[in-house]
Amino acid sequence: MITLEVVGTSGLCPALVDPSQLENALLNLCINARDTMPDGGRITIETADKWLDLLI
């Protein structure tokens, strides 16, 4: 048995995404996580604002 927990944070900065690509990425991450937990476990999906300093 696997528990899915979604933690949504309010007041996040908006982001432009391709809905089908985001769905596909989340689906693949969840499938990979599920496959590594043959005895069950918990998958947590959490939203948050993150600032990245990128060196180019």
PDB file of N, CA, C, O and CB in Angstrom:
ATOM      1  N   MET A   1       0.838  -1.173   0.000  1.00  0.00           N
ATOM      2  CA  MET A   1       0.000   0.000   0.000  1.00  0.00           C
ATOM      3  C   MET A   1       0.886   1.239   0.000  1.00  0.00           C
ATOM      4  O   MET A   1       1.826   1.334   0.788  1.00  0.00           O
ATOM      5  CB  MET A   1      -0.955  -0.004   1.211  1.00  0.00           C
ATOM      6  N   ILE A   2       0.588   2.180  -0.877  1.00  0.00           N
ATOM      7  CA  ILE A   2       1.331   3.427  -0.981  1.00  0.00           C
ATOM      8  C   ILE A   2       0.375   4.581  -0.730  1.00  0.00           C
ATOM      9  O   ILE A   2      -0.708   4.645  -1.311  1.00  0.00           O
ATOM     10  CB  ILE A   2       2.019   3.562  -2.369  1.00  0.00           C
ATOM     11  N   THR A   3       0.790   5.495   0.147  1.00  0.00           N
ATOM     12  CA  THR A   3       0.008   6.682   0.463  1.00  0.00           C
ATOM     13  C   THR A   3       0.535   7.844  -0.361  1.00  0.00           C
ATOM     14  O   THR A   3       1.744   8.065  -0.436  1.00  0.00           O
ATOM     15  CB  THR A   3       0.062   7.008   1.983  1.00  0.00           C
ATOM     16  N   LEU A   4      -0.367   8.577  -0.972  1.00  0.00           N
ATOM     17  CA  LEU A   4      -0.008   9.769  -1.727  1.00  0.00           C
ATOM     18  C   LEU A   4      -0.444  10.985  -0.928  1.00  0.00           C
ATOM     19  O   LEU A   4      -1.619  11.131  -0.593  1.00  0.00           O
ATOM     20  CB  LEU A   4      -0.658   9.764  -3.144  1.00  0.00           C
ATOM     21  N   GLU A   5       0.518  11.863  -0.624  1.00  0.00           N
ATOM     22  CA  GLU A   5       0.227  13.081   0.128  1.00  0.00           C
ATOM     23  C   GLU A   5       0.583  14.276  -0.755  1.00  0.00           C
ATOM     24  O   GLU A   5       1.674  14.331  -1.323  1.00  0.00           O
ATOM     25  CB  GLU A   5       1.022  13.121   1.488  1.00  0.00           C
ATOM     26  N   VAL A   6      -0.332  15.224  -0.867  1.00  0.00           N
ATOM     27  CA  VAL A   6      -0.097  16.448  -1.634  1.00  0.00           C
ATOM     28  C   VAL A   6      -0.141  17.613  -0.657  1.00  0.00           C
ATOM     29  O   VAL A   6      -1.133  17.818   0.042  1.00  0.00           O
ATOM     30  CB  VAL A   6      -1.157  16.627  -2.787  1.00  0.00           C
ATOM     31  N   VAL A   7       0.961  18.381  -0.619  1.00  0.00           N
ATOM     32  CA  VAL A   7       1.064  19.533   0.267  1.00  0.00           C
ATOM     33  C   VAL A   7       1.131  20.771  -0.613  1.00  0.00           C
ATOM     34  O   VAL A   7       2.165  21.061  -1.214  1.00  0.00           O
ATOM     35  CB  VAL A   7       2.316  19.431   1.218  1.00  0.00           C
ATOM     36  N   GLY A   8       0.029  21.493  -0.685  1.00  0.00           N
ATOM     37  CA  GLY A   8      -0.032  22.692  -1.510  1.00  0.00           C
ATOM     38  C   GLY A   8       0.170  23.936  -0.663  1.00  0.00           C
ATOM     39  O   GLY A   8      -0.491  24.114   0.360  1.00  0.00           O
ATOM     40  N   THR A   9       1.081  24.794  -1.091  1.00  0.00           N
ATOM     41  CA  THR A   9       1.356  26.032  -0.378  1.00  0.00           C
ATOM     42  C   THR A   9       0.604  27.168  -1.064  1.00  0.00           C
ATOM     43  O   THR A   9       0.610  27.254  -2.292  1.00  0.00           O
ATOM     44  CB  THR A   9       2.886  26.325  -0.325  1.00  0.00           C
ATOM     45  N   SER A  10      -0.035  28.028  -0.302  1.00  0.00           N
ATOM     46  CA  SER A  10      -0.774  29.141  -0.897  1.00  0.00           C
ATOM     47  C   SER A  10       0.159  30.322  -1.125  1.00  0.00           C
ATOM     48  O   SER A  10       1.210  30.429  -0.493  1.00  0.00           O
ATOM     49  CB  SER A  10      -1.960  29.555   0.003  1.00  0.00           C
ATOM     50  N   GLY A  11      -0.237  31.207  -2.034  1.00  0.00           N
ATOM     51  CA  GLY A  11       0.515  32.423  -2.287  1.00  0.00           C
ATOM     52  C   GLY A  11       1.787  32.236  -3.086  1.00  0.00           C
ATOM     53  O   GLY A  11       2.706  33.048  -2.976  1.00  0.00           O
ATOM     54  N   LEU A  12       1.862  31.194  -3.880  1.00  0.00           N
ATOM     55  CA  LEU A  12       3.067  30.945  -4.663  1.00  0.00           C
ATOM     56  C   LEU A  12       3.155  31.878  -5.865  1.00  0.00           C
ATOM     57  O   LEU A  12       2.142  32.374  -6.358  1.00  0.00           O
ATOM     58  CB  LEU A  12       3.104  29.496  -5.126  1.00  0.00           C
ATOM     59  N   CYS A  13       4.376  32.107  -6.325  1.00  0.00           N
ATOM     60  CA  CYS A  13       4.578  32.880  -7.548  1.00  0.00           C
ATOM     61  C   CYS A  13       4.031  32.080  -8.725  1.00  0.00           C
ATOM     62  O   CYS A  13       4.166  30.857  -8.752  1.00  0.00           O
ATOM     63  CB  CYS A  13       6.089  33.223  -7.759  1.00  0.00           C
ATOM     64  N   PRO A  14       3.414  32.752  -9.698  1.00  0.00           N
ATOM     65  CA  PRO A  14       2.902  32.022 -10.861  1.00  0.00           C
ATOM     66  C   PRO A  14       4.043  31.514 -11.737  1.00  0.00           C
ATOM     67  O   PRO A  14       5.137  32.079 -11.747  1.00  0.00           O
ATOM     68  CB  PRO A  14       1.966  32.916 -11.685  1.00  0.00           C
ATOM     69  N   ALA A  15       3.775  30.459 -12.458  1.00  0.00           N
ATOM     70  CA  ALA A  15       4.762  29.882 -13.379  1.00  0.00           C
ATOM     71  C   ALA A  15       4.040  29.452 -14.650  1.00  0.00           C
ATOM     72  O   ALA A  15       2.914  28.958 -14.605  1.00  0.00           O
ATOM     73  CB  ALA A  15       5.518  28.669 -12.724  1.00  0.00           C
ATOM     74  N   LEU A  16       4.703  29.648 -15.775  1.00  0.00           N
ATOM     75  CA  LEU A  16       4.158  29.189 -17.050  1.00  0.00           C
ATOM     76  C   LEU A  16       4.698  27.791 -17.329  1.00  0.00           C
ATOM     77  O   LEU A  16       5.910  27.580 -17.380  1.00  0.00           O
ATOM     78  CB  LEU A  16       4.521  30.174 -18.210  1.00  0.00           C
ATOM     79  N   VAL A  17       3.793  26.848 -17.507  1.00  0.00           N
ATOM     80  CA  VAL A  17       4.192  25.471 -17.787  1.00  0.00           C
ATOM     81  C   VAL A  17       3.301  24.893 -18.875  1.00  0.00           C
ATOM     82  O   VAL A  17       2.189  25.369 -19.105  1.00  0.00           O
ATOM     83  CB  VAL A  17       4.122  24.603 -16.507  1.00  0.00           C
ATOM     84  N   ASP A  18       3.796  23.883 -19.526  1.00  0.00           N
ATOM     85  CA  ASP A  18       2.985  23.113 -20.458  1.00  0.00           C
ATOM     86  C   ASP A  18       2.262  22.067 -19.611  1.00  0.00           C
ATOM     87  O   ASP A  18       2.914  21.192 -19.042  1.00  0.00           O
ATOM     88  CB  ASP A  18       3.863  22.449 -21.614  1.00  0.00           C
ATOM     89  N   PRO A  19       0.937  22.134 -19.512  1.00  0.00           N
ATOM     90  CA  PRO A  19       0.207  21.220 -18.626  1.00  0.00           C
ATOM     91  C   PRO A  19       0.483  19.743 -18.895  1.00  0.00           C
ATOM     92  O   PRO A  19       0.612  18.960 -17.954  1.00  0.00           O
ATOM     93  CB  PRO A  19      -1.264  21.470 -18.752  1.00  0.00           C
ATOM     94  N   SER A  20       0.575  19.358 -20.151  1.00  0.00           N
ATOM     95  CA  SER A  20       0.794  17.932 -20.438  1.00  0.00           C
ATOM     96  C   SER A  20       2.211  17.508 -20.074  1.00  0.00           C
ATOM     97  O   SER A  20       2.416  16.367 -19.660  1.00  0.00           O
ATOM     98  CB  SER A  20       0.526  17.636 -21.921  1.00  0.00           C
ATOM     99  N   GLN A  21       3.195  18.397 -20.216  1.00  0.00           N
ATOM    100  CA  GLN A  21       4.563  18.044 -19.814  1.00  0.00           C
ATOM    101  C   GLN A  21       4.673  17.948 -18.293  1.00  0.00           C
ATOM    102  O   GLN A  21       5.361  17.067 -17.776  1.00  0.00           O
ATOM    103  CB  GLN A  21       5.571  19.081 -20.353  1.00  0.00           C
ATOM    104  N   LEU A  22       3.999  18.849 -17.575  1.00  0.00           N
ATOM    105  CA  LEU A  22       4.006  18.775 -16.119  1.00  0.00           C
ATOM    106  C   LEU A  22       3.333  17.494 -15.647  1.00  0.00           C
ATOM    107  O   LEU A  22       3.838  16.823 -14.747  1.00  0.00           O
ATOM    108  CB  LEU A  22       3.307  19.998 -15.513  1.00  0.00           C
ATOM    109  N   GLU A  23       2.204  17.152 -16.245  1.00  0.00           N
ATOM    110  CA  GLU A  23       1.511  15.913 -15.888  1.00  0.00           C
ATOM    111  C   GLU A  23       2.399  14.701 -16.143  1.00  0.00           C
ATOM    112  O   GLU A  23       2.471  13.794 -15.314  1.00  0.00           O
ATOM    113  CB  GLU A  23       0.202  15.784 -16.678  1.00  0.00           C
ATOM    114  N   ASN A  24       3.068  14.687 -17.280  1.00  0.00           N
ATOM    115  CA  ASN A  24       3.939  13.572 -17.632  1.00  0.00           C
ATOM    116  C   ASN A  24       5.119  13.462 -16.653  1.00  0.00           C
ATOM    117  O   ASN A  24       5.484  12.360 -16.240  1.00  0.00           O
ATOM    118  CB  ASN A  24       4.455  13.737 -19.072  1.00  0.00           C
ATOM    119  N   ALA A  25       5.712  14.605 -16.284  1.00  0.00           N
ATOM    120  CA  ALA A  25       6.832  14.588 -15.339  1.00  0.00           C
ATOM    121  C   ALA A  25       6.386  14.063 -13.979  1.00  0.00           C
ATOM    122  O   ALA A  25       7.066  13.222 -13.391  1.00  0.00           O
ATOM    123  CB  ALA A  25       7.432  15.996 -15.190  1.00  0.00           C
ATOM    124  N   LEU A  26       5.245  14.550 -13.470  1.00  0.00           N
ATOM    125  CA  LEU A  26       4.743  14.084 -12.178  1.00  0.00           C
ATOM    126  C   LEU A  26       4.388  12.598 -12.221  1.00  0.00           C
ATOM    127  O   LEU A  26       4.671  11.859 -11.278  1.00  0.00           O
ATOM    128  CB  LEU A  26       3.519  14.901 -11.760  1.00  0.00           C
ATOM    129  N   LEU A  27       3.775  12.173 -13.310  1.00  0.00           N
ATOM    130  CA  LEU A  27       3.415  10.764 -13.453  1.00  0.00           C
ATOM    131  C   LEU A  27       4.656   9.878 -13.438  1.00  0.00           C
ATOM    132  O   LEU A  27       4.681   8.853 -12.756  1.00  0.00           O
ATOM    133  CB  LEU A  27       2.627  10.543 -14.746  1.00  0.00           C
ATOM    134  N   ASN A  28       5.685  10.270 -14.187  1.00  0.00           N
ATOM    135  CA  ASN A  28       6.921   9.484 -14.217  1.00  0.00           C
ATOM    136  C   ASN A  28       7.600   9.445 -12.853  1.00  0.00           C
ATOM    137  O   ASN A  28       8.089   8.395 -12.438  1.00  0.00           O
ATOM    138  CB  ASN A  28       7.881  10.051 -15.254  1.00  0.00           C
ATOM    139  N   LEU A  29       7.637  10.584 -12.147  1.00  0.00           N
ATOM    140  CA  LEU A  29       8.227  10.596 -10.804  1.00  0.00           C
ATOM    141  C   LEU A  29       7.473   9.679  -9.853  1.00  0.00           C
ATOM    142  O   LEU A  29       8.086   8.954  -9.070  1.00  0.00           O
ATOM    143  CB  LEU A  29       8.246  12.016 -10.245  1.00  0.00           C
ATOM    144  N   CYS A  30       6.135   9.707  -9.918  1.00  0.00           N
ATOM    145  CA  CYS A  30       5.329   8.853  -9.038  1.00  0.00           C
ATOM    146  C   CYS A  30       5.496   7.371  -9.377  1.00  0.00           C
ATOM    147  O   CYS A  30       5.571   6.531  -8.480  1.00  0.00           O
ATOM    148  CB  CYS A  30       3.851   9.243  -9.134  1.00  0.00           C
ATOM    149  N   ILE A  31       5.552   7.060 -10.648  1.00  0.00           N
ATOM    150  CA  ILE A  31       5.745   5.664 -11.058  1.00  0.00           C
ATOM    151  C   ILE A  31       7.109   5.158 -10.597  1.00  0.00           C
ATOM    152  O   ILE A  31       7.222   4.044 -10.087  1.00  0.00           O
ATOM    153  CB  ILE A  31       5.612   5.521 -12.594  1.00  0.00           C
ATOM    154  N   ASN A  32       8.149   5.984 -10.777  1.00  0.00           N
ATOM    155  CA  ASN A  32       9.489   5.581 -10.332  1.00  0.00           C
ATOM    156  C   ASN A  32       9.529   5.400  -8.818  1.00  0.00           C
ATOM    157  O   ASN A  32      10.137   4.452  -8.323  1.00  0.00           O
ATOM    158  CB  ASN A  32      10.536   6.622 -10.765  1.00  0.00           C
ATOM    159  N   ALA A  33       8.883   6.305  -8.080  1.00  0.00           N
ATOM    160  CA  ALA A  33       8.851   6.185  -6.623  1.00  0.00           C
ATOM    161  C   ALA A  33       8.100   4.918  -6.209  1.00  0.00           C
ATOM    162  O   ALA A  33       8.545   4.184  -5.327  1.00  0.00           O
ATOM    163  CB  ALA A  33       8.192   7.431  -5.989  1.00  0.00           C
ATOM    164  N   ARG A  34       6.971   4.673  -6.848  1.00  0.00           N
ATOM    165  CA  ARG A  34       6.183   3.469  -6.529  1.00  0.00           C
ATOM    166  C   ARG A  34       6.997   2.203  -6.767  1.00  0.00           C
ATOM    167  O   ARG A  34       6.954   1.269  -5.966  1.00  0.00           O
ATOM    168  CB  ARG A  34       4.893   3.427  -7.371  1.00  0.00           C
ATOM    169  N   ASP A  35       7.736   2.177  -7.869  1.00  0.00           N
ATOM    170  CA  ASP A  35       8.503   0.981  -8.208  1.00  0.00           C
ATOM    171  C   ASP A  35       9.634   0.701  -7.226  1.00  0.00           C
ATOM    172  O   ASP A  35      10.106  -0.432  -7.135  1.00  0.00           O
ATOM    173  CB  ASP A  35       9.065   1.115  -9.593  1.00  0.00           C
ATOM    174  N   THR A  36      10.077   1.726  -6.486  1.00  0.00           N
ATOM    175  CA  THR A  36      11.153   1.512  -5.510  1.00  0.00           C
ATOM    176  C   THR A  36      10.623   1.137  -4.127  1.00  0.00           C
ATOM    177  O   THR A  36      11.406   0.937  -3.198  1.00  0.00           O
ATOM    178  CB  THR A  36      12.009   2.762  -5.403  1.00  0.00           C
ATOM    179  N   MET A  37       9.288   1.038  -3.984  1.00  0.00           N
ATOM    180  CA  MET A  37       8.685   0.718  -2.692  1.00  0.00           C
ATOM    181  C   MET A  37       7.797  -0.518  -2.802  1.00  0.00           C
ATOM    182  O   MET A  37       6.575  -0.408  -2.711  1.00  0.00           O
ATOM    183  CB  MET A  37       7.871   1.911  -2.166  1.00  0.00           C
ATOM    184  N   PRO A  38       8.391  -1.688  -2.997  1.00  0.00           N
ATOM    185  CA  PRO A  38       7.559  -2.893  -3.159  1.00  0.00           C
ATOM    186  C   PRO A  38       6.737  -3.239  -1.919  1.00  0.00           C
ATOM    187  O   PRO A  38       5.716  -3.919  -2.025  1.00  0.00           O
ATOM    188  CB  PRO A  38       8.435  -4.069  -3.512  1.00  0.00           C
ATOM    189  N   ASP A  39       7.175  -2.773  -0.734  1.00  0.00           N
ATOM    190  CA  ASP A  39       6.444  -3.059   0.495  1.00  0.00           C
ATOM    191  C   ASP A  39       5.564  -1.902   0.944  1.00  0.00           C
ATOM    192  O   ASP A  39       5.048  -1.901   2.062  1.00  0.00           O
ATOM    193  CB  ASP A  39       7.408  -3.409   1.590  1.00  0.00           C
ATOM    194  N   GLY A  40       5.397  -0.923   0.072  1.00  0.00           N
ATOM    195  CA  GLY A  40       4.556   0.222   0.414  1.00  0.00           C
ATOM    196  C   GLY A  40       5.387   1.386   0.927  1.00  0.00           C
ATOM    197  O   GLY A  40       6.596   1.270   1.126  1.00  0.00           O
ATOM    198  N   GLY A  41       4.722   2.497   1.135  1.00  0.00           N
ATOM    199  CA  GLY A  41       5.406   3.691   1.622  1.00  0.00           C
ATOM    200  C   GLY A  41       4.557   4.918   1.377  1.00  0.00           C
ATOM    201  O   GLY A  41       3.334   4.831   1.260  1.00  0.00           O
ATOM    202  N   ARG A  42       5.216   6.065   1.300  1.00  0.00           N
ATOM    203  CA  ARG A  42       4.511   7.330   1.128  1.00  0.00           C
ATOM    204  C   ARG A  42       5.197   8.144   0.043  1.00  0.00           C
ATOM    205  O   ARG A  42       6.422   8.257   0.019  1.00  0.00           O
ATOM    206  CB  ARG A  42       4.459   8.122   2.457  1.00  0.00           C
ATOM    207  N   ILE A  43       4.405   8.706  -0.849  1.00  0.00           N
ATOM    208  CA  ILE A  43       4.880   9.642  -1.859  1.00  0.00           C
ATOM    209  C   ILE A  43       4.298  10.993  -1.493  1.00  0.00           C
ATOM    210  O   ILE A  43       3.082  11.136  -1.366  1.00  0.00           O
ATOM    211  CB  ILE A  43       4.468   9.201  -3.321  1.00  0.00           C
ATOM    212  N   THR A  44       5.173  12.000  -1.321  1.00  0.00           N
ATOM    213  CA  THR A  44       4.730  13.347  -0.979  1.00  0.00           C
ATOM    214  C   THR A  44       5.080  14.283  -2.130  1.00  0.00           C
ATOM    215  O   THR A  44       6.232  14.352  -2.559  1.00  0.00           O
ATOM    216  CB  THR A  44       5.379  13.833   0.354  1.00  0.00           C
ATOM    217  N   ILE A  45       4.078  15.001  -2.624  1.00  0.00           N
ATOM    218  CA  ILE A  45       4.269  16.026  -3.644  1.00  0.00           C
ATOM    219  C   ILE A  45       3.992  17.355  -2.956  1.00  0.00           C
ATOM    220  O   ILE A  45       2.896  17.583  -2.444  1.00  0.00           O
ATOM    221  CB  ILE A  45       3.327  15.802  -4.909  1.00  0.00           C
ATOM    222  N   GLU A  46       5.007  18.238  -2.949  1.00  0.00           N
ATOM    223  CA  GLU A  46       4.882  19.497  -2.220  1.00  0.00           C
ATOM    224  C   GLU A  46       5.253  20.666  -3.126  1.00  0.00           C
ATOM    225  O   GLU A  46       6.214  20.592  -3.892  1.00  0.00           O
ATOM    226  CB  GLU A  46       5.774  19.488  -0.959  1.00  0.00           C
ATOM    227  N   THR A  47       4.480  21.743  -3.031  1.00  0.00           N
ATOM    228  CA  THR A  47       4.780  22.943  -3.805  1.00  0.00           C
ATOM    229  C   THR A  47       5.450  23.978  -2.912  1.00  0.00           C
ATOM    230  O   THR A  47       5.147  24.076  -1.722  1.00  0.00           O
ATOM    231  CB  THR A  47       3.496  23.523  -4.441  1.00  0.00           C
ATOM    232  N   ALA A  48       6.368  24.753  -3.498  1.00  0.00           N
ATOM    233  CA  ALA A  48       7.056  25.817  -2.772  1.00  0.00           C
ATOM    234  C   ALA A  48       7.750  26.725  -3.774  1.00  0.00           C
ATOM    235  O   ALA A  48       8.089  26.304  -4.880  1.00  0.00           O
ATOM    236  CB  ALA A  48       8.077  25.234  -1.752  1.00  0.00           C
ATOM    237  N   ASP A  49       7.959  27.972  -3.378  1.00  0.00           N
ATOM    238  CA  ASP A  49       8.772  28.876  -4.186  1.00  0.00           C
ATOM    239  C   ASP A  49      10.245  28.603  -3.890  1.00  0.00           C
ATOM    240  O   ASP A  49      10.631  28.442  -2.732  1.00  0.00           O
ATOM    241  CB  ASP A  49       8.410  30.371  -3.899  1.00  0.00           C
ATOM    242  N   LYS A  50      11.048  28.552  -4.917  1.00  0.00           N
ATOM    243  CA  LYS A  50      12.499  28.362  -4.769  1.00  0.00           C
ATOM    244  C   LYS A  50      13.210  29.363  -5.651  1.00  0.00           C
ATOM    245  O   LYS A  50      12.813  29.580  -6.796  1.00  0.00           O
ATOM    246  CB  LYS A  50      12.928  26.906  -5.132  1.00  0.00           C
ATOM    247  N   TRP A  51      14.258  29.973  -5.129  1.00  0.00           N
ATOM    248  CA  TRP A  51      15.092  30.874  -5.900  1.00  0.00           C
ATOM    249  C   TRP A  51      16.403  30.164  -6.196  1.00  0.00           C
ATOM    250  O   TRP A  51      17.043  29.622  -5.296  1.00  0.00           O
ATOM    251  CB  TRP A  51      15.333  32.214  -5.145  1.00  0.00           C
ATOM    252  N   LEU A  52      16.795  30.172  -7.457  1.00  0.00           N
ATOM    253  CA  LEU A  52      18.024  29.513  -7.875  1.00  0.00           C
ATOM    254  C   LEU A  52      19.018  30.551  -8.383  1.00  0.00           C
ATOM    255  O   LEU A  52      18.665  31.409  -9.192  1.00  0.00           O
ATOM    256  CB  LEU A  52      17.737  28.456  -8.963  1.00  0.00           C
ATOM    257  N   ASP A  53      20.250  30.474  -7.913  1.00  0.00           N
ATOM    258  CA  ASP A  53      21.323  31.294  -8.452  1.00  0.00           C
ATOM    259  C   ASP A  53      22.052  30.441  -9.491  1.00  0.00           C
ATOM    260  O   ASP A  53      22.736  29.475  -9.154  1.00  0.00           O
ATOM    261  CB  ASP A  53      22.302  31.800  -7.315  1.00  0.00           C
ATOM    262  N   LEU A  54      21.892  30.814 -10.736  1.00  0.00           N
ATOM    263  CA  LEU A  54      22.514  30.047 -11.807  1.00  0.00           C
ATOM    264  C   LEU A  54      23.743  30.779 -12.325  1.00  0.00           C
ATOM    265  O   LEU A  54      23.699  31.975 -12.612  1.00  0.00           O
ATOM    266  CB  LEU A  54      21.514  29.794 -12.951  1.00  0.00           C
ATOM    267  N   LEU A  55      24.820  30.051 -12.437  1.00  0.00           N
ATOM    268  CA  LEU A  55      26.040  30.602 -13.005  1.00  0.00           C
ATOM    269  C   LEU A  55      26.093  30.200 -14.463  1.00  0.00           C
ATOM    270  O   LEU A  55      26.087  29.014 -14.793  1.00  0.00           O
ATOM    271  CB  LEU A  55      27.305  30.112 -12.236  1.00  0.00           C
ATOM    272  N   ILE A  56      26.144  31.177 -15.321  1.00  0.00           N
ATOM    273  CA  ILE A  56      26.160  30.877 -16.752  1.00  0.00           C
ATOM    274  C   ILE A  56      27.519  31.222 -17.326  1.00  0.00           C
ATOM    275  O   ILE A  56      27.747  31.045 -18.522  1.00  0.00           O
ATOM    276  CB  ILE A  56      25.046  31.649 -17.497  1.00  0.00           C
TER     277      ILE A  56
END
